[in-house]
């Protein structure tokens, strides 16, 4: 009796869920192994350019703060 109860879900799993799971798994593996698409590569380059601009802005802001308020770094570290 207990075996009959377990057999139906196992059969459904093996017929429906397992093949779908395998197909999706190997499709995602193939996409990962192919690397970046042209669009993703372009987006990555845009993000790198934005990060470089932000780094330059932060350096400029720190230079301004250093000239106007030389103690600003010490105030931040004490809090």
Secondary structure, DSSP 8 states (H G I E B T S, - for coil): -HHHHHHHHHHHIIIIIHHHHHHHHHHHHHHHHH---HHHHHHHHHHHHHHHHHHHHHHHHHHHHHHH-TTHHHHHHH-
